Amino acid sequence: MEPHHPYNPRDGPVDRTTAQAVSRRVLAGNGDRDDKELVRDLYRAEIEELDEELARLWEFVDEETRVVFCADHGECLGEQGTWGHPGELRMETLHVPLATRNAPETGDLVSLADIPSLLLGEPHEEGTFDRDVAFATYGDRKAAIDETHIRTEAGTFTHDGEAVDGARRPRLRPVLSGRVRQ
């Protein structure tokens, strides 16, 4: 079970073959408004299905067991005309689902590097619970992210994709260059 193209929830309004054809059309930029809405509806249904299954799992996890559930990327669902997880660093794909059970509280910004710390219940290696800047990579591309901005080699942008003066977010620059490990 994964909320990922092709979106095919158990009780979806279309069969898997249709779901795959419609989502391929939309991801290729050829879907109409109804196709796009269907893809969003199928994705939402998969997320609800996943939530239900996680609730069932949590019932069987004993009180001493720590569980961290996350994904490798998020999904774009038409934001600025983008669908799926294209080969670019976008906030929609860098905001990754995270669910925990019996794990310590985290700050507002968590990195995949924090997972060992979440499981151990204490800072481990690069993991921390009070992170305010995170680092992400996609192939040879990299980005530094804070609560409102993303900085890539191409510049600094708001989470909505609006370009801003990089000097306004100076703490992202050393993270992006690798001088500061996050």
N, CA, C and O of each residue as an XYZ file, in Angstrom:
728
protein
N       0.851     -1.172      0.000
C       0.000      0.000      0.000
C       0.889      1.226      0.000
O       1.649      1.455      0.941
N       0.792      2.009     -1.056
C       1.591      3.223     -1.114
C       0.829      4.300     -1.867
O       0.381      4.062     -2.989
N       0.673      5.473     -1.281
C       0.072      6.594     -2.006
C       1.039      7.088     -3.075
O       1.811      8.019     -2.845
N       0.991      6.473     -4.218
C       1.956      6.728     -5.291
C       1.267      6.374     -6.599
O       0.404      5.497     -6.640
N       1.646      7.044     -7.642
C       1.101      6.767     -8.972
C       1.341      5.305     -9.340
O       2.445      4.824     -9.087
N       0.424      4.580     -9.901
C      -0.953      4.990    -10.146
C      -1.789      4.843     -8.876
O      -1.731      3.812     -8.206
N      -2.547      5.851     -8.557
C      -3.362      5.837     -7.349
C      -4.524      4.873     -7.566
O      -5.306      5.020     -8.506
N      -4.623      3.888     -6.682
C      -5.603      2.823     -6.868
C      -6.123      2.355     -5.512
O      -5.770      1.264     -5.065
N      -6.957      3.161     -4.848
C      -7.484      2.740     -3.553
C      -8.417      1.544     -3.693
O      -8.979      1.302     -4.762
N      -8.574      0.801     -2.601
C      -9.420     -0.408     -2.598
C     -10.808     -0.157     -3.172
O     -11.274     -0.878     -4.054
N     -11.454      0.880     -2.653
C     -12.838      1.147     -3.050
C     -12.937      2.340     -3.993
O     -13.904      3.100     -3.937
N     -11.950      2.502     -4.848
C     -11.934      3.634     -5.771
C     -13.032      3.537     -6.811
O     -13.572      2.458     -7.057
N     -13.362      4.663     -7.420
C     -14.449      4.698     -8.402
C     -14.075      4.090     -9.753
O     -14.940      3.895    -10.607
N     -12.775      3.788     -9.952
C     -12.333      3.204    -11.224
C     -11.412      2.026    -10.921
O     -10.860      1.924     -9.826
N     -11.253      1.142    -11.898
C     -10.353     -0.002    -11.711
C      -8.903      0.428    -11.900
O      -8.630      1.552    -12.321
N      -7.970     -0.480    -11.585
C      -6.537     -0.151    -11.632
C      -6.085      0.272    -13.035
O      -5.288      1.200    -13.173
N      -6.583     -0.394    -14.059
C      -6.182     -0.062    -15.426
C      -6.594      1.369    -15.771
O      -5.814      2.124    -16.350
N      -7.822      1.733    -15.410
C      -8.303      3.094    -15.672
C      -7.527      4.107    -14.842
O      -7.136      5.161    -15.344
N      -7.301      3.780    -13.553
C      -6.542      4.686    -12.679
C      -5.156      4.943    -13.257
O      -4.670      6.074    -13.249
N      -4.531      3.893    -13.754
C      -3.193      4.039    -14.325
C      -3.233      4.895    -15.595
O      -2.382      5.766    -15.781
N      -4.200      4.656    -16.455
C      -4.296      5.423    -17.705
C      -4.554      6.902    -17.426
O      -3.930      7.769    -18.038
N      -5.476      7.189    -16.499
C      -5.807      8.580    -16.190
C      -4.615      9.276    -15.539
O      -4.282     10.401    -15.909
N      -3.965      8.614    -14.567
C      -2.845      9.276    -13.903
C      -1.661      9.459    -14.850
O      -0.940     10.452    -14.742
N      -1.449      8.534    -15.763
C      -0.376      8.722    -16.759
C      -0.670      9.925    -17.658
O       0.229     10.703    -17.977
N      -1.945     10.070    -18.068
C      -2.325     11.230    -18.891
C      -2.041     12.533    -18.144
O      -1.458     13.466    -18.696
N      -2.464     12.579    -16.880
C      -2.291     13.795    -16.081
C      -0.811     14.086    -15.862
O      -0.383     15.228    -16.028
N      -0.022     13.082    -15.492
C       1.402     13.289    -15.251
C       2.132     13.713    -16.524
O       3.151     14.401    -16.453
N       1.622     13.310    -17.681
C       2.228     13.697    -18.954
C       1.752     15.071    -19.433
O       2.205     15.571    -20.463
N       0.824     15.678    -18.667
C       0.333     17.000    -19.036
C      -0.806     16.987    -20.025
O      -1.124     18.023    -20.609
N      -1.441     15.823    -20.234
C      -2.502     15.712    -21.229
C      -3.890     15.516    -20.634
O      -4.855     15.353    -21.380
N      -4.011     15.526    -19.333
C      -5.312     15.293    -18.716
C      -6.178     16.535    -18.711
O      -5.677     17.658    -18.659
N      -7.490     16.321    -18.765
C      -8.410     17.453    -18.672
C      -8.764     17.698    -17.201
O      -8.248     17.019    -16.313
N      -9.634     18.655    -16.954
C      -9.996     19.028    -15.577
C     -10.582     17.850    -14.807
O     -10.258     17.651    -13.636
N     -11.439     17.071    -15.455
C     -12.039     15.907    -14.787
C     -10.980     14.860    -14.437
O     -11.028     14.262    -13.362
N     -10.020     14.637    -15.349
C      -8.929     13.695    -15.074
C      -8.139     14.143    -13.849
O      -7.827     13.341    -12.968
N      -7.821     15.431    -13.806
C      -7.027     15.953    -12.696
C      -7.771     15.811    -11.376
O      -7.177     15.437    -10.365
N      -9.045     16.103    -11.381
C      -9.829     15.967    -10.142
C      -9.923     14.505     -9.722
O      -9.873     14.202     -8.530
N     -10.059     13.595    -10.687
C     -10.090     12.168    -10.369
C      -8.769     11.734     -9.737
O      -8.767     10.994     -8.753
N      -7.654     12.186    -10.293
C      -6.343     11.824     -9.727
C      -6.241     12.331     -8.291
O      -5.781     11.597     -7.416
N      -6.656     13.562     -8.032
C      -6.625     14.092     -6.661
C      -7.529     13.269     -5.742
O      -7.146     12.954     -4.615
N      -8.722     12.921     -6.219
C      -9.648     12.120     -5.405
C      -9.063     10.738     -5.099
O      -9.178     10.251     -3.974
N      -8.439     10.108     -6.095
C      -7.828      8.797     -5.889
C      -6.683      8.893     -4.879
O      -6.527      8.011     -4.035
N      -5.887      9.950     -4.962
C      -4.778     10.146     -4.020
C      -5.321     10.317     -2.601
O      -4.839      9.682     -1.663
N      -6.332     11.186     -2.454
C      -6.934     11.395     -1.121
C      -7.465     10.074     -0.565
O      -7.293      9.784      0.619
N      -8.104      9.281     -1.406
C      -8.639      7.996     -0.956
C      -7.509      7.060     -0.514
O      -7.663      6.324      0.460
N      -6.382      7.083     -1.220
C      -5.249      6.249     -0.802
C      -4.685      6.719      0.537
O      -4.292      5.897      1.365
N      -4.644      8.024      0.753
C      -4.164      8.553      2.037
C      -5.106      8.123      3.160
O      -4.645      7.703      4.221
N      -6.415      8.220      2.943
C      -7.383      7.786      3.955
C      -7.240      6.290      4.236
O      -7.302      5.862      5.388
N      -7.052      5.511      3.195
C      -6.856      4.067      3.343
C      -5.596      3.784      4.166
O      -5.605      2.928      5.050
N      -4.531      4.498      3.873
C      -3.290      4.336      4.622
C      -3.493      4.709      6.088
O      -3.009      4.002      6.972
N      -4.191      5.796      6.360
C      -4.477      6.201      7.739
C      -5.242      5.104      8.488
O      -4.951      4.820      9.650
N      -6.206      4.500      7.825
C      -6.975      3.416      8.448
C      -6.079      2.223      8.766
O      -6.181      1.631      9.840
N      -5.207      1.876      7.835
C      -4.310      0.741      8.061
C      -3.297      1.039      9.162
O      -2.964      0.160      9.957
N      -2.810      2.272      9.210
C      -1.895      2.640     10.295
C      -2.594      2.569     11.648
O      -1.998      2.122     12.628
N      -3.844      3.001     11.711
C      -4.602      2.911     12.968
C      -4.689      1.453     13.426
O      -4.550      1.164     14.615
N      -4.918      0.544     12.488
C      -4.951     -0.886     12.837
C      -3.596     -1.352     13.346
O      -3.523     -2.097     14.323
N      -2.509     -0.915     12.685
C      -1.164     -1.290     13.106
C      -0.880     -0.795     14.513
O      -0.360     -1.543     15.342
N      -1.219      0.471     14.794
C      -0.924      1.050     16.109
C      -1.569      0.247     17.235
O      -1.023      0.203     18.337
N      -2.708     -0.384     16.991
C      -3.375     -1.192     18.020
C      -2.512     -2.362     18.476
O      -2.653     -2.826     19.608
N      -1.627     -2.843     17.620
C      -0.830     -4.020     17.931
C       0.589     -3.698     18.380
O       1.361     -4.599     18.708
N       0.932     -2.414     18.393
C       2.274     -2.011     18.814
C       2.257     -1.839     20.325
O       1.486     -1.043     20.861
N       3.117     -2.593     21.008
C       3.107     -2.481     22.464
C       3.686     -1.146     22.909
O       4.363     -0.461     22.142
N       3.413     -0.789     24.145
C       3.758      0.530     24.679
C       5.248      0.826     24.687
O       5.634      1.993     24.756
N       6.092     -0.185     24.620
C       7.536      0.032     24.662
C       8.168      0.142     23.270
O       9.338      0.504     23.152
N       7.418     -0.161     22.239
C       7.966     -0.191     20.885
C       7.832      1.168     20.223
O       6.753      1.762     20.209
N       8.937      1.656     19.674
C       8.917      2.914     18.929
C       8.796      2.597     17.445
O       9.483      1.722     16.918
N       7.906      3.327     16.789
C       7.690      3.153     15.353
C       7.808      4.524     14.685
O       7.242      5.507     15.163
N       8.544      4.577     13.585
C       8.613      5.771     12.750
C       8.209      5.338     11.349
O       8.812      4.435     10.770
N       7.202      5.979     10.818
C       6.688      5.669      9.493
C       6.879      6.912      8.625
O       6.367      7.982      8.954
N       7.603      6.779      7.536
C       7.824      7.935      6.666
C       7.895      7.475      5.217
O       7.785      6.285      4.924
N       8.079      8.428      4.324
C       8.163      8.138      2.893
C       9.451      8.731      2.341
O      10.141      9.486      3.025
N       9.764      8.388      1.114
C      10.975      8.932      0.497
C      10.723     10.258     -0.208
O      11.676     10.989     -0.479
N       9.480     10.591     -0.512
C       9.157     11.862     -1.149
C       7.674     12.133     -1.047
O       6.879     11.218     -0.828
N       7.303     13.389     -1.206
C       5.909     13.766     -1.296
C       5.467     13.731     -2.748
O       6.211     13.289     -3.624
N       4.257     14.199     -2.997
C       3.694     14.187     -4.346
C       3.156     15.564     -4.691
O       2.568     16.234     -3.843
N       3.352     15.983     -5.916
C       2.727     17.204     -6.431
C       1.380     16.816     -7.034
O       1.277     15.835     -7.770
N       0.361     17.588     -6.717
C      -0.981     17.311     -7.232
C      -1.522     18.521     -7.988
O      -2.653     18.955     -7.772
N      -0.688     19.052     -8.875
C      -1.111     20.160     -9.719
C      -0.601     21.515     -9.267
O      -0.903     22.523     -9.906
N       0.170     21.571     -8.176
C       0.726     22.837     -7.733
C       1.600     23.400     -8.843
O       2.533     22.748     -9.312
N       1.281     24.623     -9.254
C       2.004     25.302    -10.337
C       2.133     24.411    -11.578
O       3.142     24.447    -12.282
N       1.096     23.616    -11.828
C       1.058     22.768    -13.015
C       1.917     21.518    -12.943
O       2.122     20.855    -13.960
N       2.427     21.181    -11.754
C       3.325     20.031    -11.610
C       2.584     18.862    -10.976
O       1.801     19.036    -10.042
N       2.847     17.657    -11.505
C       2.197     16.438    -11.023
C       3.254     15.382    -10.716
O       4.306     15.336    -11.354
N       2.960     14.533     -9.727
C       3.844     13.426     -9.367
C       5.051     13.913     -8.586
O       4.934     14.796     -7.736
N       6.199     13.343     -8.870
C       7.451     13.770     -8.230
C       8.507     13.931     -9.315
O       9.321     13.042     -9.564
N       8.462     15.107     -9.957
C       9.374     15.365    -11.069
C      10.821     15.453    -10.582
O      11.072     15.535     -9.380
N      11.739     15.437    -11.490
C      13.152     15.479    -11.154
C      13.644     16.855    -10.787
O      14.632     17.334    -11.343
N      12.969     17.496     -9.861
C      13.398     18.808     -9.388
C      13.096     18.914     -7.900
O      12.213     18.226     -7.387
N      13.823     19.768     -7.218
C      13.601     19.972     -5.792
C      12.445     20.937     -5.621
O      12.563     22.121     -5.935
N      11.339     20.435     -5.126
C      10.140     21.240     -4.894
C       9.669     20.971     -3.473
O       9.817     19.859     -2.966
N       9.104     21.982     -2.831
C       8.657     21.807     -1.450
C       7.634     20.679     -1.341
O       7.622     19.947     -0.351
N       6.787     20.535     -2.342
C       5.764     19.498     -2.280
C       6.380     18.103     -2.181
O       5.816     17.216     -1.541
N       7.530     17.913     -2.810
C       8.158     16.596     -2.764
C       9.117     16.454     -1.591
O       9.457     15.338     -1.201
N       9.556     17.574     -1.028
C      10.466     17.521      0.113
C       9.729     17.448      1.444
O      10.307     17.019      2.443
N       8.466     17.856      1.476
C       7.652     17.665      2.675
C       7.190     16.213      2.674
O       6.302     15.832      1.911
N       7.793     15.423      3.526
C       7.608     13.981      3.511
C       6.676     13.566      4.645
O       6.823     14.054      5.765
N       5.721     12.677      4.379
C       4.857     12.197      5.453
C       5.676     11.558      6.576
O       6.656     10.859      6.317
N       5.269     11.802      7.818
C       5.941     11.235      8.987
C       4.893     10.940     10.036
O       4.107     11.814     10.401
N       4.880      9.716     10.521
C       4.002      9.334     11.623
C       4.842      8.552     12.618
O       5.719      7.780     12.228
N       4.576      8.749     13.897
C       5.333      8.031     14.924
C       4.385      7.430     15.944
O       3.237      7.850     16.095
N       4.903      6.445     16.630
C       4.176      5.852     17.761
C       5.209      5.622     18.853
O       6.230      4.975     18.616
N       4.954      6.143     20.039
C       5.833      5.979     21.199
C       7.217      6.576     20.967
O       8.178      6.156     21.612
N       7.339      7.531     20.078
C       8.622      8.173     19.808
C       8.621      9.564     20.445
O       7.557     10.140     20.673
N       9.802     10.104     20.733
C       9.881     11.441     21.326
C       9.257     12.499     20.419
O       9.152     12.315     19.207
N       8.849     13.597     21.023
C       8.316     14.724     20.264
C       9.423     15.302     19.388
O      10.597     15.278     19.757
N       9.039     15.817     18.233
C      10.003     16.432     17.329
C       9.709     17.920     17.235
O       8.676     18.392     17.709
N      10.608     18.636     16.632
C      10.357     20.037     16.324
C       9.470     20.132     15.102
O       8.937     19.128     14.630
N       9.314     21.347     14.588
C       8.462     21.551     13.417
C       9.092     21.037     12.130
O       8.382     20.705     11.182
N      10.416     20.970     12.091
C      11.124     20.558     10.887
C      11.964     19.337     11.221
O      12.843     19.400     12.080
N      11.696     18.232     10.549
C      12.387     16.972     10.813
C      13.046     16.515      9.522
O      12.490     16.690      8.438
N      14.213     15.937      9.639
C      14.927     15.405      8.493
C      14.965     13.888      8.604
O      14.864     13.344      9.704
N      15.108     13.200      7.475
C      15.262     11.745      7.534
C      16.481     11.359      8.362
O      16.550     10.248      8.886
N      17.451     12.280      8.482
C      18.622     12.021      9.323
C      18.240     11.901     10.799
O      19.026     11.398     11.601
N      17.038     12.360     11.162
C      16.587     12.305     12.550
C      15.975     10.956     12.936
O      15.720     10.723     14.117
N      15.736     10.073     11.982
C      15.039      8.824     12.297
C      15.779      7.992     13.343
O      15.128      7.500     14.265
N      17.104      7.801     13.258
C      17.755      7.054     14.345
C      17.544      7.711     15.704
O      17.355      7.012     16.700
N      17.572      9.037     15.764
C      17.344      9.731     17.026
C      15.927      9.482     17.536
O      15.718      9.284     18.732
N      14.953      9.494     16.621
C      13.570      9.229     17.026
C      13.428      7.815     17.587
O      12.723      7.602     18.573
N      14.094      6.860     16.963
C      14.005      5.479     17.431
C      14.749      5.278     18.751
O      14.287      4.539     19.621
N      15.906      5.938     18.898
C      16.704      5.792     20.116
C      16.197      6.653     21.265
O      16.461      6.365     22.432
N      15.461      7.719     20.925
C      14.968      8.610     21.964
C      16.003      9.611     22.435
O      15.823     10.236     23.480
N      17.080      9.778     21.689
C      18.137     10.720     22.035
C      18.875     11.120     20.766
O      18.831     10.393     19.774
N      19.557     12.270     20.781
C      20.318     12.658     19.590
C      21.327     11.573     19.219
O      21.995     11.011     20.087
N      21.430     11.288     17.935
C      22.320     10.247     17.438
C      22.965     10.735     16.153
O      22.267     11.157     15.230
N      24.288     10.681     16.082
C      25.010     11.135     14.890
C      24.548     12.541     14.520
O      24.711     13.467     15.314
N      23.966     12.722     13.315
C      23.543     14.047     12.864
C      22.117     14.374     13.280
O      21.677     15.511     13.107
N      21.384     13.406     13.826
C      19.985     13.631     14.160
C      19.813     14.533     15.363
O      20.612     14.488     16.298
N      18.780     15.348     15.345
C      18.480     16.251     16.445
C      16.971     16.478     16.466
O      16.285     16.233     15.474
N      16.460     16.947     17.600
C      15.030     17.205     17.678
C      14.691     18.685     17.551
O      13.519     19.033     17.408
N      15.673     19.545     17.599
C      15.400     20.983     17.561
C      15.928     21.618     16.282
O      16.472     22.722     16.305
N      15.767     20.926     15.190
C      16.252     21.368     13.885
C      15.413     22.551     13.387
O      14.186     22.539     13.483
N      16.097     23.574     12.854
C      15.366     24.659     12.199
C      15.759     24.810     10.729
O      15.161     25.602     10.002
N      16.767     24.049     10.294
C      17.157     24.002      8.892
C      17.449     22.542      8.550
O      18.111     21.842      9.316
N      16.958     22.089      7.408
C      17.207     20.711      6.963
C      17.901     20.746      5.602
O      17.892     21.766      4.912
N      18.491     19.634      5.234
C      19.228     19.497      3.987
C      18.596     18.355      3.206
O      18.250     17.324      3.783
N      18.443     18.532      1.896
C      17.858     17.488      1.066
C      18.694     17.319     -0.198
O      19.314     18.269     -0.676
N      18.704     16.108     -0.730
C      19.367     15.862     -2.002
C      18.423     15.095     -2.917
O      17.546     14.361     -2.461
N      18.622     15.280     -4.210
C      17.890     14.538     -5.227
C      18.884     14.328     -6.353
O      19.131     15.243     -7.139
N      19.459     13.135     -6.443
C      20.530     12.908     -7.404
C      21.718     13.785     -7.036
O      22.209     13.718     -5.909
N      22.182     14.601     -7.965
C      23.295     15.497     -7.659
C      22.821     16.880     -7.241
O      23.638     17.773     -7.017
N      21.520     17.066     -7.135
C      20.973     18.354     -6.707
C      20.848     18.367     -5.192
O      20.674     17.320     -4.567
N      20.936     19.557     -4.601
C      20.798     19.663     -3.159
C      20.045     20.935     -2.814
O      19.973     21.875     -3.606
N      19.485     20.941     -1.606
C      18.712     22.092     -1.151
C      18.837     22.212      0.360
O      19.028     21.221      1.064
N      18.726     23.426      0.837
C      18.605     23.713      2.263
C      17.209     24.284      2.463
O      16.737     25.089      1.659
N      16.550     23.864      3.540
C      15.144     24.199      3.747
C      14.960     24.703      5.166
O      15.520     24.143      6.108
N      14.171     25.765      5.319
C      13.742     26.162      6.659
C      12.218     26.223      6.651
O      11.575     25.709      5.736
N      11.649     26.848      7.668
C      10.186     26.807      7.804
C       9.454     27.519      6.677
O       8.277     27.235      6.449
N      10.095     28.420      5.971
C       9.391     29.182      4.933
C      10.069     29.204      3.571
O       9.451     29.615      2.590
N      11.340     28.767      3.484
C      12.092     28.906      2.239
C      12.868     27.652      1.885
O      13.166     26.814      2.737
N      13.186     27.548      0.607
C      14.079     26.513      0.107
C      15.167     27.215     -0.702
O      14.876     28.110     -1.496
N      16.414     26.809     -0.499
C      17.521     27.386     -1.257
C      18.180     26.275     -2.052
O      18.564     25.245     -1.496
N      18.309     26.485     -3.350
C      18.984     25.550     -4.233
C      20.102     26.307     -4.937
O      20.297     27.499     -4.699
N      20.831     25.618     -5.798
C      21.860     26.296     -6.582
C      21.254     27.393     -7.450
O      21.943     28.347     -7.813
N      19.978     27.266     -7.785
C      19.299     28.242     -8.639
C      18.856     29.492     -7.888
O      18.483     30.482     -8.517
N      18.887     29.470     -6.555
C      18.477     30.632     -5.774
C      17.637     30.235     -4.582
O      17.547     29.059     -4.227
N      17.016     31.242     -3.963
C      16.169     31.026     -2.795
C      14.730     31.312     -3.185
O      14.441     32.292     -3.871
N      13.819     30.430     -2.731
C      12.421     30.525     -3.103
C      11.542     30.322     -1.879
O      11.934     29.637     -0.934
N      10.351     30.918     -1.895
C       9.375     30.602     -0.861
C       8.846     29.198     -1.137
O       9.104     28.636     -2.201
N       8.124     28.641     -0.207
C       7.546     27.324     -0.422
C       6.542     27.335     -1.571
O       6.231     26.283     -2.130
N       6.035     28.513     -1.929
C       5.123     28.632     -3.066
C       5.854     28.810     -4.386
O       5.213     28.950     -5.428
N       7.196     28.808     -4.365
C       7.976     28.919     -5.588
C       8.352     30.331     -5.981
O       8.956     30.529     -7.035
N       8.009     31.335     -5.156
C       8.356     32.720     -5.476
C       9.824     32.977     -5.152
O      10.278     32.688     -4.045
N      10.566     33.520     -6.116
C      11.989     33.808     -5.916
C      12.154     34.967     -4.947
O      11.403     35.941     -4.998
N      13.143     34.858     -4.061
C      13.443     35.930     -3.110
C      14.941     36.177     -3.108
O      15.717     35.358     -3.600
N      15.335     37.291     -2.562
C      16.745     37.626     -2.420
C      17.376     36.673     -1.419
O      16.960     36.626     -0.262
N      18.382     35.909     -1.853
C      19.035     34.932     -0.991
C      19.634     35.533      0.259
O      19.782     34.839      1.265
N      19.983     36.811      0.224
C      20.568     37.455      1.403
C      19.558     37.513      2.541
O      19.945     37.641      3.702
N      18.272     37.422      2.223
C      17.249     37.444      3.265
C      17.209     36.140      4.042
O      16.609     36.089      5.115
N      17.831     35.083      3.532
C      17.864     33.793      4.212
C      19.313     33.330      4.329
O      19.640     32.248      3.840
N      20.192     34.109      4.959
C      21.620     33.775      4.955
C      21.948     32.464      5.645
O      22.961     31.851      5.308
N      21.150     32.008      6.585
C      21.499     30.765      7.274
C      21.363     29.545      6.367
O      21.902     28.486      6.689
N      20.664     29.663      5.251
C      20.537     28.544      4.326
C      21.785     28.362      3.470
O      22.072     27.250      3.028
N      22.528     29.433      3.231
C      23.682     29.383      2.342
C      24.749     28.392      2.826
O      25.174     27.548      2.037
N      25.208     28.456      4.105
C      26.247     27.497      4.517
C      25.750     26.055      4.545
O      26.540     25.136      4.334
N      24.471     25.836      4.798
C      23.938     24.476      4.787
C      23.996     23.924      3.371
O      24.403     22.780      3.167
N      23.595     24.720      2.399
C      23.591     24.292      1.009
C      25.011     23.981      0.521
O      25.214     23.033     -0.237
N      25.983     24.773      0.953
C      27.363     24.556      0.490
C      28.037     23.403      1.199
O      29.139     23.008      0.819
N      27.399     22.851      2.227
C      27.975     21.721      2.934
C      28.911     22.114      4.063
O      29.519     21.246      4.690
N      29.039     23.422      4.336
C      29.916     23.862      5.416
C      29.297     23.593      6.775
O      30.018     23.481      7.767
N      27.979     23.486      6.842
C      27.284     23.185      8.091
C      26.491     21.917      7.871
O      25.708     21.844      6.924
N      26.666     20.928      8.706
C      25.908     19.670      8.565
C      24.632     19.784      9.347
O      24.638     20.248     10.487
N      23.545     19.371      8.756
C      22.244     19.428      9.429
C      21.675     18.058      9.580
O      20.582     17.900     10.124
